[in-house]
Amino acid sequence: MKELKLDLINAFKELIVEPNQRVVILPHVNPDGDAIGSALGMAHILKTSGLQVNVVCVNEYADFFKWMDDQESVTFYSSDPKKVEQLLDDSDLLICLDFNHLSRTGKMKELIENYSKSTVLIDHHPYPQDFADIIISHPECSSTAELVFHVIRALDFEQYMNKSAAECLFCGIMTDTGSFDYNVSDPQTFQTVGELLKFGIDQDYIHSQVFDNYSADRMRLLGYCLNECMEVFPEHHAAVIYLTKETQAKFNFVKGDSEGFVNYPLSIRGIHFSTLFSEKDGMVKASFRSKGEFAVNEFASENFNGGGHCNAAGGEIYASLTETLDKYRKLLPVYQEKLVKTKS
């Protein structure tokens, strides 16, 4: 990881050295493990330092992330927009975590655009939008959670780290690396994990809470999708899984049930590129994963209004699932040369 810019760290520190500063922390819409882990981890640290901190989320996140401490302090815009607006009005500082564009704030986009106090962005996605006063962006970092740890250390706030904060940051790193399966080419990631383990966290417990905490319906949904809703294109080294609204209803789908589905086709010999399409009202959500050099963030940006990292990205399209699948199939030959060149 590149060294943090001292001027940005000093500017950030000036905003949080005053006691009783009122801080709002905001992760992206539909928070994943890295987003909520980073948010709660930083919240624990800043609270211990003496700041008044509130975590605000655009909407709910999966139940298997709700074992982390201080869940009761999270306010959801989807269920209490007036309270969120009041928290923002009363705050002195907004810290945005794990997103690089205001479009990732969903229905809160206008609120954030009109926020008049200081704003800090800490993120590991490439090409950040210039909407914050201080932008700490390191795309080479495995996760925003890892970046938060380095920022905290640079701020000399490591003295305020505790076990709860370490658990949250470990969860963020673990989930954004697929349990250390990708985005872990930098030895510093494992050094960071080693530092977090010193706080006495139980990594086996955390892994179990996230990955061994699914419903029976979710397991049946996975089996059904792999058998009935997966198409494999060996000639293109690609595969896709699709989730219709009918399938979701059949298996009592809840938020988080399709977490990790997109990774399964990559276990097939010769498959370098995997896609998950999930049908929503009037649109389709997309998740992309790859092995080797095929840049799914470019694929997502060019075709599905999305972005992300080289090997993990997302997007969306306002079309039917049938139209989306047709578009996807037609795109594969266009990217044939890049897919063939990819090394698994």
C-alpha positions in Angstrom: 0.0 0.0 0.0 1.2 3.5 -0.8 2.0 5.8 2.1 -0.8 8.0 3.3 -0.5 11.7 2.5 0.5 13.5 5.6 -1.2 16.8 4.7 -4.6 14.9 4.3 -4.0 13.1 7.6 -3.2 16.4 9.4 -6.2 18.1 7.9 -8.4 15.2 9.0 -6.9 15.3 12.5 -7.7 19.0 12.9 -11.4 18.1 12.4 -11.5 15.5 15.2 -9.2 16.8 17.9 -11.8 18.9 19.5 -13.8 17.0 22.2 -17.5 16.5 21.8 -17.4 17.0 18.0 -20.5 15.6 16.5 -19.7 13.2 13.7 -21.9 11.2 11.3 -20.5 8.2 9.6 -22.1 7.0 6.3 -21.4 3.8 4.4 -22.8 3.1 0.9 -26.3 1.9 0.1 -27.0 -1.8 0.7 -24.0 -2.0 3.1 -21.8 -5.1 2.8 -19.3 -6.4 5.4 -16.6 -3.9 4.5 -19.0 -0.9 4.5 -20.7 -1.6 7.9 -17.5 -3.1 9.4 -15.6 0.1 8.5 -18.4 2.3 9.8 -18.8 0.6 13.1 -15.1 0.1 13.6 -14.4 3.8 13.1 -17.4 4.7 15.2 -16.0 2.7 18.2 -12.6 4.4 17.9 -13.9 7.9 17.6 -16.4 7.5 20.4 -13.6 6.2 22.7 -11.6 9.3 21.8 -14.4 11.5 23.1 -16.4 12.4 20.0 -20.2 12.1 19.6 -20.7 9.7 16.8 -23.7 8.4 14.9 -23.6 5.8 12.1 -26.2 6.4 9.5 -27.2 3.9 6.7 -29.3 4.5 3.7 -31.1 1.2 4.2 -30.9 -2.1 6.2 -28.0 -4.6 5.9 -28.0 -8.4 6.2 -28.7 -10.0 9.6 -25.4 -11.9 9.5 -23.6 -8.6 10.1 -25.7 -7.7 13.2 -23.5 -9.5 15.7 -21.1 -6.5 15.8 -21.3 -4.3 18.8 -23.2 -1.0 18.9 -25.9 -2.0 16.4 -28.5 0.1 18.4 -26.6 3.3 17.4 -27.2 2.8 13.7 -30.0 4.9 12.2 -31.6 3.9 8.9 -32.8 6.5 6.5 -35.2 4.1 5.0 -37.1 3.8 8.3 -36.5 7.2 9.9 -35.5 9.8 7.4 -36.4 12.8 9.7 -34.0 11.5 12.4 -31.2 11.1 9.8 -31.8 14.6 8.5 -31.7 16.0 12.1 -28.4 14.1 12.8 -26.8 15.6 9.7 -28.1 19.1 10.6 -26.7 18.8 14.1 -23.3 17.3 13.1 -20.0 19.0 12.6 -18.4 16.4 10.3 -19.5 13.8 7.9 -17.3 10.8 7.2 -18.1 8.8 4.1 -16.8 5.2 3.9 -16.4 2.6 1.2 -17.9 4.5 -1.8 -16.4 6.7 -4.5 -19.4 8.4 -6.0 -22.5 10.1 -4.6 -24.7 7.8 -6.6 -23.8 5.1 -4.0 -25.7 7.0 -1.4 -29.1 6.1 -3.0 -32.0 8.2 -1.7 -29.7 10.2 0.5 -27.8 11.6 -2.5 -29.4 15.1 -2.4 -28.9 15.3 1.4 -25.2 14.6 1.0 -24.8 17.0 -1.9 -26.3 19.8 0.2 -24.3 19.0 3.4 -22.6 22.3 4.4 -20.1 21.1 7.0 -16.8 19.4 6.5 -16.8 16.1 4.7 -14.1 13.3 4.7 -14.1 10.4 2.2 -12.1 7.2 3.0 -12.3 4.6 0.3 -10.5 2.0 -1.7 -12.4 2.2 -5.0 -10.7 3.8 -8.0 -11.6 7.2 -9.5 -13.3 8.9 -6.5 -15.7 11.7 -7.3 -14.5 15.1 -6.0 -17.4 15.7 -3.5 -15.5 15.7 -0.1 -13.2 18.3 1.4 -10.6 15.6 2.3 -10.3 12.5 0.1 -8.2 9.6 1.3 -8.4 7.2 -1.6 -6.2 4.0 -1.9 -7.5 1.6 -4.5 -4.5 -0.7 -3.9 -5.8 -1.4 -0.4 -7.7 -4.7 0.1 -10.6 -3.1 1.7 -11.8 0.2 3.2 -11.6 -1.5 6.6 -7.9 -2.1 6.2 -7.5 1.6 5.0 -9.4 2.8 8.1 -6.9 0.9 10.3 -4.0 2.7 8.6 -5.7 6.0 8.8 -6.4 5.5 12.5 -2.7 4.6 13.1 -1.5 7.7 11.1 -3.8 9.9 13.2 -2.2 8.5 16.3 -5.6 7.3 17.4 -4.6 3.6 17.8 -4.7 4.2 21.5 -8.5 4.3 21.2 -8.7 0.9 19.4 -10.5 -1.8 21.3 -11.7 -5.3 20.7 -15.0 -4.3 19.3 -13.4 -2.0 16.8 -10.9 -4.7 15.8 -13.7 -7.2 15.3 -15.5 -4.8 12.9 -12.4 -4.0 10.9 -11.4 -7.7 10.7 -14.9 -8.5 9.4 -14.5 -5.8 6.7 -11.2 -7.1 5.5 -12.4 -10.8 5.7 -15.5 -10.2 3.6 -14.0 -7.9 1.0 -11.2 -10.4 0.3 -13.6 -13.4 0.2 -12.0 -14.9 3.3 -8.6 -13.9 2.1 -9.1 -15.5 -1.4 -8.5 -12.3 -3.5 -7.3 -8.7 -3.1 -4.6 -10.0 -0.8 -1.4 -9.7 -2.9 0.0 -7.1 -0.5 1.7 -8.6 2.6 0.6 -5.5 4.5 -3.0 -6.9 4.5 -1.9 -9.9 6.6 0.2 -7.6 8.8 -2.9 -5.6 9.5 -4.9 -8.7 10.3 -2.1 -9.7 12.7 -2.3 -6.3 14.4 -6.1 -6.7 14.8 -5.7 -10.2 16.3 -3.6 -8.7 19.1 -6.8 -7.2 20.5 -8.0 -10.7 21.3 -10.6 -11.1 18.6 -11.9 -14.6 17.7 -11.5 -14.9 14.0 -13.2 -18.3 13.9 -16.3 -16.8 15.7 -16.4 -13.9 13.2 -16.2 -16.2 10.2 -18.9 -18.4 11.6 -21.2 -15.4 12.3 -20.9 -14.2 8.7 -20.6 -17.4 6.7 -22.3 -20.1 8.8 -25.4 -18.1 9.7 -27.7 -18.7 6.8 -31.3 -20.0 6.7 -32.4 -23.3 5.2 -34.2 -21.4 2.6 -31.0 -19.7 1.5 -29.3 -23.0 1.1 -32.2 -24.4 -1.0 -32.1 -21.2 -3.1 -28.4 -21.7 -3.8 -28.9 -25.3 -4.8 -31.8 -24.3 -7.1 -29.8 -21.5 -8.7 -26.8 -23.7 -9.4 -29.1 -26.3 -11.0 -31.8 -24.3 -12.7 -30.5 -20.7 -13.1 -26.9 -21.0 -14.1 -25.6 -20.8 -17.7 -22.0 -21.7 -18.5 -20.2 -20.4 -21.6 -16.9 -22.5 -21.7 -16.0 -21.0 -25.1 -16.0 -17.6 -23.4 -14.6 -18.7 -20.0 -17.7 -17.2 -18.4 -20.8 -18.1 -16.5 -23.9 -16.3 -15.2 -26.4 -17.0 -12.4 -29.8 -15.2 -12.5 -32.4 -14.6 -9.8 -35.9 -13.9 -10.9 -38.4 -12.2 -8.6 -40.4 -15.5 -8.7 -37.4 -17.5 -7.6 -36.7 -15.0 -4.8 -40.4 -15.3 -3.6 -40.3 -19.1 -3.8 -37.4 -19.3 -1.3 -38.5 -16.4 1.0 -35.6 -14.3 -0.1 -34.3 -11.7 2.4 -31.5 -9.2 2.1 -28.1 -10.9 2.0 -29.4 -14.3 0.8 -27.5 -14.1 -2.5 -24.3 -13.0 -0.8 -21.4 -14.9 -2.4 -23.5 -16.6 -5.1 -21.5 -14.8 -7.8 -18.3 -16.6 -6.7 -19.5 -20.1 -7.2 -19.0 -20.3 -11.0 -15.4 -19.4 -10.6 -14.9 -22.8 -9.1 -15.6 -24.4 -12.5 -12.5 -25.3 -14.4 -11.7 -22.8 -17.1 -14.2 -20.1 -15.9 -12.5 -16.7 -15.4 -15.6 -14.4 -15.4 -18.7 -14.9 -13.3 -21.9 -12.8 -13.1 -25.0 -12.6 -10.9 -28.1 -10.9 -12.1 -30.9 -10.2 -9.6 -34.3 -9.0 -10.8 -35.8 -6.1 -8.9 -38.8 -3.8 -9.6 -38.1 -2.2 -13.0 -34.4 -3.0 -12.9 -31.7 -5.7 -12.6 -28.8 -5.5 -10.1 -25.5 -7.0 -11.3 -22.5 -8.4 -9.5 -19.3 -9.4 -11.4 -16.2 -11.4 -10.3 -13.2 -12.5 -12.2 -9.9 -14.3 -11.9 -6.7 -13.1 -13.4 -6.5 -10.0 -15.6 -10.0 -9.6 -16.8 -11.2 -6.2 -15.5 -14.8 -6.5 -14.4 -14.9 -2.9 -13.2 -14.4 -1.8 -16.9 -17.0 -4.3 -18.0 -19.4 -3.0 -15.4 -18.7 0.7 -16.2 -19.0 0.2 -20.0 -22.2 -1.8 -20.0 -24.0 -1.8 -16.7 -23.7 1.7 -15.1 -21.4 0.3 -12.5 -17.8 0.1 -11.3 -15.6 -1.4 -8.6 -12.3 -3.2 -8.6 -10.5 -5.2 -11.3 -11.8 -8.5 -10.0 -15.0 -7.5 -8.2 -17.5 -5.0 -9.3 -21.2 -4.2 -9.5 -23.8 -2.4 -11.6 -27.4 -2.1 -12.5 -29.5 -1.8 -15.6 -33.1 -0.5 -16.1 -34.3 -3.3 -18.2 -36.1 -6.7 -17.9 -34.1 -9.7 -16.8 -34.6 -11.3 -20.2 -33.3 -8.2 -22.0 -30.4 -8.1 -19.5 -29.4 -11.7 -20.2 -29.7 -11.1 -23.9 -27.3 -8.2 -23.7 -24.9 -10.1 -21.5 -24.8 -13.0 -24.0 -24.1 -10.6 -26.9 -21.3 -8.9 -25.0 -19.3 -12.0 -24.3 -17.9 -12.4 -27.9 -17.0 -8.7 -27.8 -14.8 -9.3 -24.8 -13.6 -12.7 -26.1 -10.0 -11.7 -26.7 -9.6 -10.3 -23.2 -11.3 -13.3 -21.6 -9.1 -15.8 -23.5 -5.9 -13.9 -22.4 -7.0 -14.1 -18.8 -4.9 -16.4 -16.7 -6.7 -18.5 -14.1 
